[in-house]
Amino acid sequence: MHNTLYPKPSFDQCIKCNACVIDCPVSNVSLDFGGPKHLGPELKRLIENNEYIDDSRIDLCTLCGNCDLSCPENVQVSTLLAFSKEAHAEIAGTKFRDFVLANAETVGKLASVFAPITNLALKMKPVRKIMEGVMGLDSERLFPSYRFKNFNRIYKKKTANTKRKVAYYAGCYATYNAPEIAEAFVKVMEYNGIEVAKPDQKCCGIPMFANGQMKQGKKNAEYNINSFLEYTRQGYDVVVTCTSCTLALKKEYIMYLQSEGAHELARHVYDADEYLRMLHAEGELNTNFAEMNVKAGYYAPCHMKSQGIGNPAMDILSLIPGYEITDVAAGCCGQCGTYGFKKEKQDISLSIGKSMAEAVEEVNADYTVTECGMCKNALDQLTSKKTIHPMIVLAEAYEKAEKRS
Amino acid sequence: MTKLIETDVIVIGGGMTGAGVLRDLAARGVKAVLVERGDLGSGTSTRNHGLLHSGCRYVVRDEDAAIESYHENLILKKTLPGAIDETGGLYVKVPGDDDDYVKLWVEANRKVGIPVEEIPVAKALEMEPFLSKDIEAAFLTPDGALDPFVMVVDIVADAVSRGAKVLTYHKAVKILKSQNRVTGAVVQNSITGEEIEIRAKMVVNSAGPWSGQVASLAEVPLHMINNRGMLVIFAHRFNKHGIFRLRKPGDAEAFIPTRNVTLFGTTGINTDDPDDTSLDRQEMIGMLREGMPLVPKIFEMRLIRAFSGNRPLYQENGADDPSGRNVTRGMALLDHQNRDGLEGFITITGGKLTTFRYMAEKTVDLVCEKLGVSAKCTTHEEVVPHRDAKEFFKTVDMAPAAKNKIRQWAGLRAKSIEETMKKEKVNTPICECEQVTWAEAESVIPENEGFNIEGIRRRTRLGMGPCQGTFCNFRMAAVAVEKGITSAKEASRELYHSVMERKKGMGVVATGETAKQLQMMEAIYRISLGLRQEAEAHV
């Protein structure tokens, strides 16, 4: 049942060099994890047409994707790990906690309705202690707050009529926790004369894949593929402001579904800054930015690195006059989506985050720029600096320039 | 002064046949000493597909050999559970192969009673997705996989537990005679050069391709047709069944899944030198091309190494067939008293891995007749202890894959390995590809025989995975020195031998990941560790 066939048995290509182990954030702080090489290609080889070997340590993998990047032989390590997570969840069962975390969207919808109460409760120590005791949620870890006025309530535009048309994939975080990011994105597009449509969409599935809920994740993937293909076939570009969602649409859907649709959609997907960088290259970007005398640090989320497109946010923000941006050049933040909320992962999560925090303090910028809402969660908690999404900075630079003129 | 041993029977050749003879002798209460110039099974016995024949491969041409094979197939499944993987076989007809042969084959199987069952092509493709979509017919057969490494070691261990003696790394240098009868042999320790005189009533020559050499020690003419066959190992076990091409037996037509790999072969070229296990890349390419009608993606799949071994074929009147395909696979039991007028000397050769037990039975029947022993053969009923050790290692702190390996593998050593593991606490595999821990490796290092990585490999699968010892060979050598099992000097010499041996099999593959793997291995051993041939000078 667990002998999933891949288009190419990429696990066969592993030459055991250990590059993935060296680059694995978890292996770097803990010997309790078997490491990506063992739990990925090595284990896959051992179970082919043999007895299945279930290794519960797969839970410690964050699916950050650094292993894929480091592999010199193009082994799809993280895909193998994701399928192991699925198999392990089937064998060992899924904790209620992990089910809740995997379903970030449902939680977001509910929490958003009762936002004031939810937020208050999530900040109360006794409530957090109960959550830790009952659900295994780390009481030391702060949760992002939820907004009643979520993006779904604010923005209902389903079509665009400009020359370039954007189909915006907002993702759960910008929808329920930080609608200001989504709003800033729409504004930035407006300044570039591009209308933004928001197609029907569901959670990208990343939290589901990470919690072994592969089936549900694939269902969401199918939904999003179908919904967005209707747009891309009419000439829309798919633009995303969350790096994990971008990775899902660009790569994970292809790896997990191996469908024609997944391949077709991926060809139209852009990270928001990547999109702006493309506009700039085409000579279409509005560069009327106000001067901003800011020294910023850029923290690249793992799922941005996994896309292999460099640091487009830095490329764009450095177009703002006076804006100085430095790459923090740190590894993983340790939050890793839902990972950092789990009690039993607290030590690993915080140890991973430690070197990131040190790097941020060392750069000593005015604030940190990052795209990922979950990285922001760790940055907010572990560093003394504020964390801002690049779209918010850009929207501000455009607005200031407009007011001045 | 030469050491002296007295026994009833000397068995020369510690391959599968010799092991079987030794166990049968011990089971019948006959005192015996097995003499092997290298390690157990280091010759032909571990240089093959590891195929448990059902007999149906030979059924059209040689009915008797087929019946013999099927009979033994059933016995071994019962009596050698630790070494057998009941994969089942799948005989497949591809376009262009003779339809009439298929009819003959089905009919012949029916006649001798080998159960073969035709299944729809679609079902075969579902079971074995790597098979060509063009196949025209598929039959399930009772073939299986044998692990010859486990087999030879376990059978000898069982013989030893019944009182037999074993001298590995001892080469027979002289067969002692008094007039027209054999009185013993002189054997020489191949490490120290020390000689031992063994006095015995009979000598059994079970030296496989080296049988001619052993016979010449007794001045008996024996011409073996040594037929070299090449095989390749795929990096993972991609098929469930043994897959065979349904046609008149020829080259390159069996894919056998065994442990964590699939073996494919073979070729057949007659050679004069039984030590010739040379590898030829063109021969390998030709063989892979022959495999394409069954597995079209064969050239895209990763190979980890190639190897070759010599089939000991024997035909009383000689044969001038250079491929060796038409020489009988039946066994040859030669009573040199009748044949050459030398009493007390028997050669058992030819035959198949699958029929080793039967060969041993017939040989020992003859020995017993000559010695006047009336005990009957019991090896068709007595079970060799299983490797399964599921009741052990439950509380040992180790990763599931390593635990899985040791619980399928430890057998009678389970208790002592478990104790070591509990004591040492660190049970991280030394060989990651095949999940071999130090505790397991240590349990197979023989006392007083020196440290030998190849010996550990044969007994544990250390270094048999895709990286071919890139990492585990040096770990093994280092840990062994640290634990005081060996000296740094001996360890470097062993390391050098071991790396060279792995390199030989990888070099002929020469492409893809294995070429890169080899480069990495070279970089680690030559550059990082500075391993040089000078290490050999210590011998």
Interface residues (C-beta under 8 A of the other chain):
Chain A: L5 P9 F11 D12 Q13 C14 I15 K16 C17 G34 K37 H38 E42 L43 R45 L46 E48 N49 N50 E51 I53 D54 D55 S56 R57 E73
Chain B: P129 A235 H236 R237 F238 N239 K240 P257 N260 M301 R302 A399 P400 A401 N404 E432 C433 Q435 G465 P466 C467 T470 F471 E513 K516 Q517 M520
